[in-house]
Amino acid sequence: MADRFQLLKESFRNLRNTGSVARSSRYLCQAIAEKIDPSKAKVVVELGPGDGVITQYLLDRLTPDAKLMVFEINDVFIDHLKTAFAHEPRLILIPDSATEMGTYFEQYGITTVDYFVSGIPFVMLPEALTIDIASKCRNWLPKKGLFIQFHYSPLLIPLYRRVFGNTDTDFIPLNLPPALVITCEKE
Ligand SMILES: C[S@@+](CC[C@H](N)C(=O)[O-])C[C@H]1O[C@@H](n2cnc3c(N)ncnc32)[C@H](O)[C@@H]1O
């Protein structure tokens, strides 16, 4: 399993796709996990788990019969996640881009996703990719299902509002850098 230093090095090496140099703080992880109502969360999908710091908080929040499917494209993080969560039967690790989510949902018989949690650094990626992934998430959510995204700037709030019709933002000062949790509800 990669150690903390190797994972940090990987974040620096791939800054465009990882979008951060420090892992999310427990305050940020908690703020995200608390958005999830365990009684309604039978299928949760995390996009861009990185080293799995938020993943663990999500698993701690979910019931034993829930599923957490995670999409990650970075090989170092994929190898780390495979080892770190080897004994977690609720976790389905997909070593592929979030753009391909539909293929995997069909393969696993998933017809609806109760919550999406995303750490993909869309601010640094093409707008068309953000719209593509956010729209796909919207399509797979049931009515009132949530898309939860964290960012370090408010830049993309108007984009999420265009896709979902609404956004709700929480400020998390105790994170490096301070973060925003942007939540959108499927109307
Ligand atoms: C900011 S890191 C998140 C790390 C971790 N969740 C945290 O909070 O510390 C963003 C992650 O998104 C992944 N990523 C970027 N584009 C992606 C895509 N299209 N599909 C899946 N994962 C992606 C990167 O490889 C990276 O691990």
The ligand as an SDF file (V2000), in Angstrom:
LIG
                    3D

 27 29  0  0  0  0  0  0  0  0999 V2000
   -9.0650   16.4000   -5.1720 C   0  0  0  0  0  0  0  0  0  0  0  0
   -8.7270   14.6890   -5.5060 S   0  0  0  0  0  0  0  0  0  0  0  0
   -9.8360   14.0440   -4.2960 C   0  0  0  0  0  0  0  0  0  0  0  0
   -9.1150   13.3470   -3.2340 C   0  0  0  0  0  0  0  0  0  0  0  0
   -9.8980   12.9130   -2.0170 C   0  0  0  0  0  0  0  0  0  0  0  0
  -11.2960   12.6430   -2.3300 N   0  0  0  0  0  0  0  0  0  0  0  0
   -9.8310   13.9830   -0.9440 C   0  0  0  0  0  0  0  0  0  0  0  0
  -10.8710   14.5520   -0.6200 O   0  0  0  0  0  0  0  0  0  0  0  0
   -8.7540   14.2460   -0.4000 O   0  0  0  0  0  0  0  0  0  0  0  0
   -9.5690   14.4350   -7.0570 C   0  0  0  0  0  0  0  0  0  0  0  0
   -9.5280   13.0130   -7.5940 C   0  0  0  0  0  0  0  0  0  0  0  0
  -10.3550   12.9660   -8.7730 O   0  0  0  0  0  0  0  0  0  0  0  0
   -9.7760   12.0330   -9.6800 C   0  0  0  0  0  0  0  0  0  0  0  0
  -10.3570   12.2680  -11.0110 N   0  0  0  0  0  0  0  0  0  0  0  0
  -10.1120   13.3100  -11.8530 C   0  0  0  0  0  0  0  0  0  0  0  0
  -10.8560   13.1860  -12.9740 N   0  0  0  0  0  0  0  0  0  0  0  0
  -11.6160   12.0420  -12.8270 C   0  0  0  0  0  0  0  0  0  0  0  0
  -12.5850   11.3860  -13.6300 C   0  0  0  0  0  0  0  0  0  0  0  0
  -12.9440   11.8660  -14.8300 N   0  0  0  0  0  0  0  0  0  0  0  0
  -13.1690   10.2540  -13.1590 N   0  0  0  0  0  0  0  0  0  0  0  0
  -12.8160    9.7520  -11.9400 C   0  0  0  0  0  0  0  0  0  0  0  0
  -11.8980   10.3310  -11.1220 N   0  0  0  0  0  0  0  0  0  0  0  0
  -11.2950   11.4530  -11.5540 C   0  0  0  0  0  0  0  0  0  0  0  0
   -8.2750   12.3170   -9.5680 C   0  0  0  0  0  0  0  0  0  0  0  0
   -7.4960   11.2540  -10.0380 O   0  0  0  0  0  0  0  0  0  0  0  0
   -8.1410   12.5550   -8.0540 C   0  0  0  0  0  0  0  0  0  0  0  0
   -7.8090   11.3790   -7.3700 O   0  0  0  0  0  0  0  0  0  0  0  0
  1  2  1  0
  2  3  1  0
  2 10  1  0
  3  4  1  0
  4  5  1  0
  5  6  1  0
  5  7  1  0
  7  8  2  0
  7  9  1  0
 10 11  1  0
 11 12  1  0
 11 26  1  0
 12 13  1  0
 13 14  1  0
 13 24  1  0
 14 15  1  0
 14 23  1  0
 15 16  2  0
 16 17  1  0
 17 18  1  0
 17 23  2  0
 18 19  1  0
 18 20  2  0
 20 21  1  0
 21 22  2  0
 22 23  1  0
 24 25  1  0
 24 26  1  0
 26 27  1  0
M  CHG  2   2   1   9  -1
M  END
$$$$
